[in-house]
């Protein structure tokens, strides 16, 4: 009789253990499902908020009523913007893509313009401590032929790269032989790496100096220091000092450069004459990048986009969602 009672007690204990385990499993499962649902809801809210930030940025750009000139004293350049939102936070940055050097123009330029664009990039190589070979390699990445480019007017290492170079890398791939489509694609080109692309405290990165869009004219009102110096140096037989470029950068904070003649106080007459025939200079812009970073309950969504401003509105050129 005692044995039967003992067996019954063990069975009851086993039953209670199984019930407890089942309840615990359901509790953990329900908690996990709740966390997943909460995270999904937060992501959707952050995603929606980020796109709202992009539209906010475009609205700021749309209020620019003087398209003859674009400069860093205008409202769009005063970011980052942080409009008030109930369900989260969003931060918006607007940058002028045409203050940068359009590398895709290398594939379209001819004769004098092509030489000027090559020299512009070589000047940047000097300023950013990058091998000259990056420039012919960039040309080879874009052009349609399989011939390795060598710049005959440049001394030192300046050989480009085609399939023979890329297919022998540890992680091989072919040369594209087409225009670049996304900025990070530049990292695949011979002579470029992540450190040079992102820069350091001592040296600015190429990431903020190059673009894939626009007509190739650098807006001198928004160009970063290295781009402004490299562009003007192409047309000067004398070395343009950092002090002069810094003076120009300070001057354009108060008043924009309206045309080549606006540069006369800083450059001699011969340089000004050459600049008038240049295809590299501009003073207004039509391509802007808008970045929005949204946070909701610990979830972050970042949207980076590039837009072309036209008379009838904006046209998207590129979008990346993180």
N, C-alpha and C positions, 0 to 999 in steps of 0.2 A: 504493500500500500504506500509505504514511504517512497519507494522507488518511483511509483507512478506520479506521486506528488512532485518529486524532484524533476522528473522529466517534463511535467506540465509547467513547472516554474521556468525551466530552461527554455521551453518553447515560447512562453510569454515574453521572456527577456529578449529572445531572438526577434520576435515579432515587433516588440517595442523599438529595438535597435534599427530594424528595417524601416519602420515608420519614421523614426527620427532622421535616418539617412535620406529617405525620400523627401521629407520636409525640408531638410538642409539643402539638398540638391535643387529643389524647386525655388528655394529662397535665393541661392546663389545665381541660378539661371535667370530668375526674375530681375535680380539686381544688375546682372550683366546686360540683359536686354534693355533695362532702363537706362544704363550708362550709354549703350549704343544709340538708343533713340535720342537721348539728350545730346550726344555728340553730333549725330546726324542733323538734328534740328539746329544746333549751333553753327554747323558748317554751312547749311543752307542760308541761314541768316547772314553769316559773314560773307558768303558768296554774293548774296543779293546786295549787301551793304557795300562791298567792293565795287560792284558794277555801278551802284549809285554814286560812288566816289569818282569813277571815270566820267560819268555824265556831268557831275559837278565841275570837274576840271574842264570839260569841253564847254560848259556854260561860261566859265571864266574867260576862256579863249574867245568865245563868240562875242563877248562884250568889248573886245578890242576894235575900236572904230577907225583906227588909222593903220591901214595895211601897207603904207608906203615905207614904213620903218618898224622894226621890232627890236626892242632893247631891254636891258635888265631893270630899267626903271618902271616898266609897265606892271599892271596888276597881276598878270599871269605868272610873273617871275618872283612874286613875293611869298611863295610858299615856304614850307609845307602848310597846306590848309587843313584845318581840323573842324569841320562843321559839327554842330551838336546833333547827336543821335540818341534815341531812347534805348534801343536794344543792344548797343555796342559802341565801339569807337572806330573811326576811320580817319586816315591821314592821306593827303593827296599831294603829289609832286608833279610839277609841269616843267619840262626842259625843252630847249630848242634843239632839234636834231640837226638843223642847218648851221649851227655853230661848230659843227664837227666836219671832218673830212670824209666825203663819200667815196669809199673804195671801189664801189661798183662802176664809178665813172671811168676808171682805168680801161675798162673794156669797150667804152664808147668813144673815148677821146682820140683825136688824130693829131699827128705832127706836133706843132708847138704846144698845144694844150696838153697832150699826153706827156711831153717832156716836163712841162711845168708841174703836172700832178705827181710825176715820179720824184722830182726834186723836192716837192712839198713833203712827201712821205719820207724821203731820205733825211730831210732836216729834222723831222720828228724822231727818226731813228737815233740821230745824234743826241737829241734832248732827252730821250728815254732810254739811252744806253742799250739799244737793240741792234743786232747785226744787220748790215745792209742787205743781207741775203733774204730777209723777210719781204722786201719790196718786189724783187723778181719772182719770188715764190708766190706772192699774192697775184701777180700778173698771170703766172702759169696756172694758178687755181681757177682763174676766171676765163682765160682765153680758151678757144676751142681746139687749138692744135696740141700736138704732143712734143713740141720742141722746147727744150729747156732754155729759159731766158737768161742771158748774161748781159749786164749793163756795161757796155764798152767804155762809157765815160766815167765809170766809178772805179776807184782803186780799192784793192782789198777784196775780201770775201763778198761776192755779190751774185752767186749762182742760184737760180731758181730751183724748182723741183717739179717733176712729173711722176708718172706711175712708178718708174724705176726706183725712186726714193721712198715713196709711201708704202709700196707693197713689200718692202724689206724691213719695215718697222715691226716691233714685237706684236702689235695689234694692227695688222695691215689693212689698208683701204686704198682705193684709187683716187687720183686727182679728179676733182669734180668737173672742171672745164666748162663751168657755167657760172653766172653771177651768184653771189652769196644771197641766201634767203633769210637766215637767222644770225644774229650777232655772234653767238657762241661758236658758230662754224669757223670763225677766224682762228680759234684755238687749234684747229686741225692742220693749220698751214705751217710749213717749215719756218722756223725762226721765232715762233710764238709759243708761249706756255702760260700756265695759269698765273704765275707770279708777275710776269710782264703785263698780262691782260688786266689783272686787278690792281697792280701797283703796290706801293708801300708808302711809309711815312716820308721817305726820302725822294722817291720818284713816282710821279703820277702814272696811272695805268692807261693802257690803250683803250680800255672799255669806254671811257668818258670822252675819247677824242675822235672815234671813228663812227661812221654811220653807214647804212646801206641804202638810204633813201635821199631824195632831193635832186636838184639840178646840178649839184656839184659846186655851187657858189657858197663859200663860207661867209656867214653873217659876222662881220667884224665887230658888231655890237654885242654879240653873245659868245663869241669864240673863247674857250679857255686859253689861258696864258700860252701854253705850248703851241696850240694851233694858230693863234694870232702871230706869234713870233715866226713859226715855220713858214706860214703863208707869205708874210711880208719879206722874209729873208730870200725867198725865191727871186725877187725882183731887185735886190740890192747887191751891188758888188762889194760893199763894205759890210762888216759884221754888225748886225743890229744888236745893241746891248740890252741886257735885262732891264736896266734902269729906264730906258726909253719905252719898252713895252709896259712896264709897271705904270709909267706916267700916262700912257694911253688908256690902260685899264681903269685908272682912277678918274680920268677925264670923262670916259663914257658912262660913269655912274651918274653924272649930273646931266649930261646932254648926249644924245646919240650921234654917231657919225652918220651923216645923211648921204654922202657921196664921196668919191675919191678926193675931191678938193678939200673935204673936211680933215684929211690926213696931212695937209700941207704944213701945219705947224710942227710936225714931228719928222717928216721925211723930206729929202732933198728933191729938187725938180726932176732929175733924171728918173728917180724911183717913181715919182708921181706919174710921169709920162708913161712909164712901163705899166703901171697899175691900171691906167685907163684902157689898155688893150687886153687886160687880163680876163680870163674866163673863170678865175678862182675866187673872185671877190663878190660879196653881196652885202646888203644893208637891211634886208627884210627876210622874212621866213614864211614858209607854207607847210613845213613838216614839224610836228611837235610830238614828244612822248608824254604820255600821262600815266602815272603809276599810282595805284590806290592800294593801301594796306588796311584791311579791316580785321578787327578782333571782337569776338563774341564768346563769352564764358571760356576763355582760354584757348579758343580755336582761332587760328590766323589764316586768312586767305589774302594773297597778293596777286594783283592783276597788273601786268605791264603791257602797255599798248602804244602803238605809233599811229598817228592820224595825219592825214593831209587836209589842210584847210582850203576849201574852194569857195567860190562865190555863193553856191547854193547849200553850203553846209560842210560836213566833215566826212571823209572816207577813210575807213580803217585800212592800214597797211600791214599791221603785225599785232598779234596778241599772244601773250604767254600767261598762263595761270599756274600759280604755285599754292 
